Amino acid sequence: MLFLLARMRLLWAVRSFALRLGRLFLDSRVSPGLKLGAALAALLIVSPINVLGDIPVLGMLDDAAMLGLLGMVFMRMCPPDVVAQYSRRRFASAAVKNVTPSR
């Protein structure tokens, strides 16, 4: 049961990361050059020509790891204020309303 829960948490984290990357990629405040570079690097990673080569035992797992690393680098190179806008913590804190009565 714990294994299933851990797997579900991992899948949820991957989903959240992918959604955040997609939103950053579609945001107009992120540099078009950065988007183009990330798209070309992603195509290079998943291309059937396989310029970078595979690790023999892992197969497609190394491609997934490299895509994850590319996503982290892309997010790191995006403007911090734009990344902060799409982070979970910002949305959660923005939803809290101050209900303290004024004096």
Backbone hydrogen bonds, N-H to C=O, Kabsch-Sander energy under -0.5 kcal/mol:
donor,donor_aa,acceptor,acceptor_aa,energy
5,L,1,M,-2.0
6,A,2,L,-2.5
7,R,3,F,-2.2
8,M,4,L,-2.3
9,R,5,L,-2.2
10,L,6,A,-2.1
11,L,7,R,-2.5
12,W,8,M,-2.3
13,A,9,R,-2.2
14,V,10,L,-2.4
15,R,11,L,-2.4
16,S,12,W,-2.5
17,F,13,A,-2.4
18,A,14,V,-2.5
19,L,15,R,-2.5
20,R,16,S,-2.3
21,L,17,F,-2.3
22,G,18,A,-2.4
23,R,19,L,-2.4
24,L,20,R,-2.3
25,F,21,L,-2.4
26,L,22,G,-1.6
27,D,23,R,-0.9
30,V,27,D,-1.0
35,K,31,S,-2.0
36,L,32,P,-2.6
37,G,33,G,-2.5
38,A,34,L,-2.3
39,A,35,K,-2.4
40,L,36,L,-2.6
41,A,37,G,-2.2
42,A,38,A,-2.3
43,L,39,A,-2.3
44,L,40,L,-2.2
45,I,41,A,-2.0
46,V,42,A,-2.2
47,S,43,L,-1.1
50,N,47,S,-0.7
59,G,55,I,-1.8
61,L,58,L,-1.8
62,D,59,G,-0.7
64,A,60,M,-1.9
65,A,61,L,-2.1
66,M,62,D,-2.4
67,L,63,D,-2.3
68,G,64,A,-2.1
69,L,65,A,-2.3
70,L,66,M,-2.5
71,G,67,L,-2.3
72,M,68,G,-2.1
73,V,69,L,-2.3
74,F,70,L,-2.7
75,M,71,G,-2.4
76,R,72,M,-2.0
77,M,73,V,-1.8
78,C,74,F,-1.0
82,V,79,P,-0.7
83,V,79,P,-2.0
84,A,80,P,-2.5
85,Q,81,D,-1.2
86,Y,82,V,-1.1
87,S,84,A,-0.8
91,F,87,S,-1.4
92,A,88,R,-2.2
93,S,89,R,-2.4
94,A,90,R,-2.0
95,A,91,F,-1.1
96,V,92,A,-0.5
96,V,93,S,-0.5
99,V,97,K,-0.6
